[in-house]
Amino acid sequence: METLTLRPWSEGDLPLLRAANTAAMTAHLNGPESERQVLGRHQRYLGLDDRTARMFVVIADRVRPVGAIGYWTVEWRDEPAFETGWFVVPAAQGKGVASRALALLIDDARAHPAGLRHLVAFPAVENAASNGVCRRAGFERASSLAGEFRGSELTMNVWELDLHPHRARLES
Ligand SMILES: CC(C)(COP(=O)(O)OP(=O)(O)OC[C@H]1O[C@@H](n2cnc3c(N)ncnc32)[C@H](O)[C@@H]1OP(=O)(O)O)[C@@H](O)C(=O)NCCC(=O)NCCS
């Protein structure tokens, strides 16, 4: 996979969401969503407000969709922050795609006009691949927490990345 690029989510990307909704792909996400939920997710991605959230399709070699990655605004430690999430289709897994896509996303989030300081991610504790993606991208594991996800309990690691470390020095 020579080139990896990100492009905004679009009308034609529903099949990619279905590819990410199998039992194997959702093994660490409390299982698949209903068709109705998948359609709702697609509409949500199409209607995102660019001032607070972006969802991208990961494109290999400028033609082939191989996954998705995005960020949205959450409350984190009493201030707004970006949370991020991702998936890579099975045929493209284990080749560094998620790590490279996250590097592109971090650049985008750093340049986002909202200028939020932190990027956070909450992969399930057992999701070795997704925790590996956070580690590889230089996130710090802050803690772990148990919470409700898609209607059932999930124990997640809490990873955070400072998007503007220089700001810390200026503010100190
Ligand atoms: C998580 C996911 C996106 C990883 O995608 P990927 O492109 O295969 O990841 P990468 O190849 O960039 O690997 C990232 C790191 O995880 C490690 N890794 C990848 N797959 C792994 C696995 N199955 N078990 C353990 N480690 C794994 C890699 O070695 C790499 O670590 P390294 O950089 O230290 O070598 C992919 O497995 C996926 O889509 N899973 C299903 C959906 C999901 O769980 N999404 C995340 C929700 S939080």
The ligand as an ORCA input file, in Angstrom:
! r2SCAN-3c Opt
* xyz 0 1
  C      -7.770     -2.043     15.461
  C      -7.491     -2.051     13.962
  C      -8.019     -0.751     13.378
  C      -5.973     -2.132     13.742
  O      -5.743     -1.919     12.361
  P      -4.388     -2.340     11.655
  O      -4.259     -1.534     10.415
  O      -4.316     -3.798     11.537
  O      -3.292     -1.858     12.734
  P      -1.743     -1.669     12.453
  O      -1.275     -2.616     11.421
  O      -1.479     -0.223     12.226
  O      -1.141     -2.127     13.859
  C      -1.052     -1.238     14.923
  C      -0.318     -1.906     16.060
  O      -1.122     -2.915     16.633
  C      -0.438     -4.168     16.559
  N      -1.423     -5.145     16.141
  C      -2.149     -5.155     14.994
  N      -2.993     -6.208     14.989
  C      -2.771     -6.861     16.159
  C      -3.353     -7.995     16.774
  N      -4.328     -8.668     16.178
  N      -2.896     -8.368     17.987
  C      -1.925     -7.667     18.610
  N      -1.348     -6.565     18.113
  C      -1.784     -6.172     16.904
  C       0.611     -4.004     15.465
  O       1.716     -4.835     15.694
  C       0.980     -2.567     15.639
  O       1.828     -2.437     16.749
  P       3.357     -2.006     16.446
  O       3.216     -0.759     15.661
  O       3.910     -1.811     17.799
  O       3.918     -3.146     15.653
  C      -8.166     -3.267     13.271
  O      -7.725     -4.434     13.937
  C      -9.697     -3.214     13.323
  O     -10.324     -2.549     12.494
  N     -10.326     -3.930     14.274
  C     -11.786     -4.032     14.339
  C     -12.456     -2.742     14.730
  C     -11.920     -2.197     16.046
  O     -11.686     -2.919     17.009
  N     -11.702     -0.844     16.059
  C     -11.174     -0.166     17.218
  C     -12.167      0.188     18.180
  S     -11.457      0.998     19.582
*
